[in-house]
Amino acid sequence: MNTKLVITAILLALFIELPISLYLFYWVLTQLHPDRLIWFLFIIYIPVVILTSILAKVISGDRD
């Protein structure tokens, strides 16, 4: 397992890919004027995406 490669992939995902995708998702939601339930699900979605992204990168790093 190449630890530097896994850490680099995690940092790129957390600081480049995720903010862009979450901002685009937020922008679409603001344009649609959704109900409070949708906003609640969006807020719950953020930590779930972060955790699954980290776990996916670590697991894929273990296989290499």
N, C-alpha and C positions, 0 to 999 in steps of 0.2 A: 504494500500500500504506500503510495506516495503522498505523504501528509501535506506537503506544500501544495500539491495540485488540488487536493480536496479542500484545503482552506481557501485557496484562490477561487475555486468554483463556488464555494459558499459565499464568500465576500462579493463576488460579482453578481450572484443571484440576489443577495440581500440588498445591495446598494445600487444596482443598475436595473435589473430585470423587474423585480417586484415593485419598486416605486412607480415605474412607468406603467405597468399593467394595472396597478391599483388606482393610479390617478385616472387612467382612461376609463376604468370601471366606475369610479366616482363621478366623472364628468357625465357619463351616460346616465347614471342615476339622477343627477341633478337636472338633466334635461327632461326626464320623464316624470318628475315630481311624484315619487312613489310614497306609499303609506309607511307608517312607523315600523311595521314588521319588516319590511324590506331593508330599511336602514339598520335595524337591529341585526338582521342576518348579515349585512355587509360588515358591521363592526365585529361580529363573531368570526367572519370569514378571514379577516386580516391575520390574527394570530395563528389560525389553522393553516393558512397558506405559508406563513413563515416557518412554522414547525415542520410541516411536511416537506418543504423545500430543503431545509437543513438535513432532515432524515434521509431524503432521497439522495442527496449529494454524498452523505457519509456512507450509505449502503452501496452506492455505485462505486465509491472509492475503495471499499473493502473488496469488491469483486475483481478489481484490476490488479 
